[in-house]
Amino acid sequence: MLAVVYALSASLGLSLAIPPGFATAFFPASGIALAALLLGGRRLWPGVWLGSFVTNAPFLFDATTPARAVTSLLVATPIGAGATLEALAAARLFPPWDREAGAPLGRVLDVARFTALSAFACSLTSATFGTTSLIAGSRLSWDGFGSSWLTWWLGDAVGILVLTPLLLAAARPRQWVFRGRGVELVLHQLALQGFQLLLLSGRLPAHGPSYPLGHLITPFLVWAGVRLGHFGAALSVFSVSLVVTLGAAQGATPFTNSTTQTTLLFVQVFVGSMALTTLVLASVIAERRQAEAALARSRDELDRRVAERTADLTESEERYRVLVEVSPDATLLQQPAEDGVFRVVYANAAASRLLGLESTSALIGRPTFDFIPPGREEIARQRLRDALEHGSVGPVEGRVVRVDGSLLEVEIVLARVPAGRKHALLIIFRDITRRKHIEEQHAALYREAEESIRARDEFLSIASHELKTPLTSLSLKLQGLARSLRKAPDLADKIAPSLDVALRQTRRLNTLVDELLDVSRITQGRLELRIEELDLSAVVEDLLERMQETATRAGCEVRLDLEASVVGRWDRSRLEQVLMNLLSNAIKYGAGKPIDVCVRGDGAQARFWVRDRGIGIPAEDQERIFQRFERAVSVRHFGGFGLGLWIARRIVEAFGGTIVVVSAPGEGSTFTVTLPRG
């Protein structure tokens, strides 16, 4: 199809060729070939070559001899190659554009590139190939080479300038049809054609080569370039080019000269300059419209963003206004007045209530120092200066004077806020009168509690000492009585059991008194340690010998697992106190069941643990049993003050060690003590 269209348009162009008939002033086939490759792709190039060959082969064919016939075909082949290379190069150098949405040649730079490269530069290929082939085939003499080459080159360039923009614009109707100027386009074409017919008719008052009336067509081209877009401009250029070229062939144009060559040269220059000017004008208008559209979009986007930002600021301002108005804290905004004094310019409802005023309007314009207690003005000025310099101050406690003269305890925060070229100060007062009253009550209660604890500890210390003296005397008397009974066997059988019970209860009472004394010492920070080098295994073994009778009486088998020698530096009496407490608890809560006592050395540490198989301790009580006066079971079933484990932990911690328990109800308990050897 391209070959057919190319051949028909080329034949039309060659019908207007100047003698000897090989070159024409207007060659539409070159513009059609470029448009086809741009719209359909460069893969259509064979159609260009075939169309050129079909056009030139019959025109050049000479059948007088077989050799001349073959030469005619050989001459037509490079002419087709030149036309094909021209179209391919022009398509390759054509300015890029958005083939889906944008119009080609929409910018002035695109028109300049198209004119210089695609039209005039690439047309050199076809003109050079064509005229050289004609000379080589003896179809053209060297005398006619220059004029034929120039006409060929300008004819192809004019064809590209005139036809390609029109076909590209027409291929996308949505770019030009539905723009509200269809009627104007029709009227413009009617007026343009009417003027051209009048111009060619020779009826104008002044007509001839001395009167360049052809340039009177310019207003119509300006009209097209300014008002009718790319398609209208390209259509007008094509119309004028076609009419002027046909008129030149008939000798009826204002460009008619003494020779046909000169006439066609004038026509080519006129058509080329007219096409370039009109296309540039259309591109300028298109760029302006695009810029105006982009500016309108930017303005609309800016208006939208300004509206959104204004709405956000209004909403934010309203939100913060509501927050300040409903805030229970008094808020004042003050600015320096003309006299340099900071005066209130805004106050919320809480401020008027806090200062004892009926409304916030009574605060406006008043100096902030009206509410500062006498003698505190300099401190207030310093805080104002600090806030202006550093941005904020507070919270700090202070006092304000209400309108009735009463003082109010407040917490004050000052913050610098921008206010034009100067700065304003935001002052927030929070009434802390109730908080101060509660703090004073808490302080009084704390002092009372401390006094009560001190009195309790003093009472425990005194009571323990007072109880210790008669208990010691009673214990000595009972021990002396026991020794005397050994000399009177007849009385021993009657009195010994009761005496044994009395001695055990005396020892138990003595232990309880010792615990009370330890509580007093520990709470007052008077727990003393006499550190010496000891063998932990020997200490455990010695203690178990003394407690063997108690364990046997409770039915507990004590099984020892002692490392040969675990030496460290500890207080023997306090270490025995911890061991005795753990063993006593194991015997008390695991009566009738075996008890395991183990001692191990572990590098810089020593460990021992006591495991019973008694009632066990619930998980929620395992931390509580190490607190003072706390127990895991009811005092109705097991006696004691609940101080043993608390004292044991304090002693172990004084050694720098730890004591932990692992237990489960019904499965017994394991208490593990870890001590540093140093």
C-alpha positions, 0 to 999 in steps of 0.5 A: 500500500505504501508503494502504491501511494508513494508511486502515485504521489511521486508521479504527481510531483514529477508531472510538475518537473522542470526540464529535463523532467527529473526534478520537481519543486514540490515532491510530496512522496518524500513527506508521505514516506517519512510520515509512513515510517514514523506512524507504521515503523521503519520496517516499512522501508521496502515500500518506499524503495519499491514505490520509488523504483516503480515510479522511476523505472518506466520514466527512465526506461529506454528499450532501443537496445537491450543494454540501454534497457538494463541501464534504465533499470540499474539507474532506477535502483539507486534512486530508490535506495536514495529515497529509502535512505532519506526516509530512514535517516529522517525518521531516525532524526525526527524529534521524539514525542509522546505517541499516545497523548502528545502532538508531534512538533509541539515545541519550537526546538522540535520544529527547528530540529525537524527542519534542519535535520529531517527535511534539509539534511536528509534530503541531501541523500536522495538528491545526491543519489538521484542525480549521480545515478542519472549522470552515471546512466547517461540520462543527465549531462554535467551541465544540468547537474547543479540545477537538477540537484538543487531542485531535487534537494529543495523539492524533497525538503519542501515535500517533507516540510509540507506533507509530514506534519499534516499526515502526523496531525491527521493521524490523530484526530483527537488532537485537532477535531474536538477542540471547538474550532471545527467551524472556524477551520472550515471558514478559514479554508474557504477564505484561504482558497477564495483568496488564492483563486483571486490571486491566481486569476490575475484580477487584482489591480496590481499583478506581476513579478514586480508586485510580490502579492503572494506574500499577502497570504501571510495573514491567513497563515498567521490565523492558522498558526495562532488559532487552529493548532498543528493540524490547521497550520499544516493543512493551510501550508499544504493548501498554499504549497499545492496551489502555488506549485500548480500556479507556477507550472501554469505561469499564473503566480506572482512568482512567475519569472523569465525562466521556469527554473527561476520561477520554481526556485522562488516558489520553493523558497516561498513554500519552505519559508512559509512552512517553517514560519507557520509551523514555528508559530503553531509550536509557539502558540502550542507551547504557550497554551501548554505553559498556560495549562500547566500554570493553571494546573499549578495554580489550581493545585496551589489553591487546593493545597492552600485551602487544605492547609488553611482548613488544617490550620483553622482546625488545629487552631480551633482544637488548641483553643478548645484545649486551652479553654477547657484546661483546668490550668490557668493560661495567660499570654502576655506581650510587651506593650509600648511602655515595655511592660509585659501585659496580658493579651489572652487568658482562659476561663481557668485563669479568671477563676484562679485569680478571683476575677469575674471574667477573662476580659478583666485580665486583658491589658493588666501587667503580670506583676499585679499578681506577684507577691511583694518582694518576689518581683526580682525573681519573677523578672529573672524567670521572664528573662530566662524564658525569653533567652532559653525558650522555657522555664519550669515547672517551678513552684511559687505563689500568686496574689489573688484579687482579694489579697490571698496567696495561692500556691501554684506551679508555674511554667513559662514558654517563649512563643513567636509574635511577629518581630517580637516574642510573647510569653505563655504562662501556665499556673497550676493550683497546687494548694491541695497537693501541698496540703496532701504532701504536708499530711504525708510528711507528717504521717511519714514522721509519725511512722518513723517515730513509731518504728523508732519507738518499736525498735527501741521497745524491742531492744529494751524488752529483749534485754529485760527478758534476757536477764531473767531467762538467763538466770532461770536457765542457770537455775534449771541447769543446776537443778538438773545436775543436782538430780543426778546425785538423787536417783530416787527423785530423778525419775519423777522430776527429770521429764518435767525438768527436761520440758522446762529446759527446752521451753527455756531454750526456745524462749531464749531463741525468740528473745535472740531473734528480737534482739537481732531484729533490733540490731539489723534495723538499726544497722548494728549487726556485727560480724566477727570474721575468721577462717572456718571450715564450713563442713566442720561447722555443719558437722558440729552443729548437727551433733548438737541438734541430733537429739532434736532431730531424733525426737522429731523422727527425722534422719539427717543425712550428710553429704559433706565435701572434705574441706570447704574453707572460707572467712565467715562469722562462726556464730552467725553462720551457725545461726543460719544453719540452725534456722534452716535445720530447725525449719526442716525438722519442724515442717518435715517431721518424721521424714529424712533431711539432706544436708550437703556442702560443696566448694565451687571455686571462689564460692561455697554452697550448702543446702538443706532439703526436707520432704515436708509440707512444701511452700506454694510458689506465691509464698516463696518470696514472702517467707523471707520478709519480716513477720511473714509465714507460709502456714498458720501460727495455730499449727506452727509457732514462731515470730516469722523472723528466722528466714528474714534474719537468715537472709540479712546475715547471708547478704551481709556475707555478700551471698544469696539464699534461695528456695525451691519448693512445691506443696507436698514435695518438701523444700530445698534452701540453698545458700551461696557464700563467697569464700573471701 
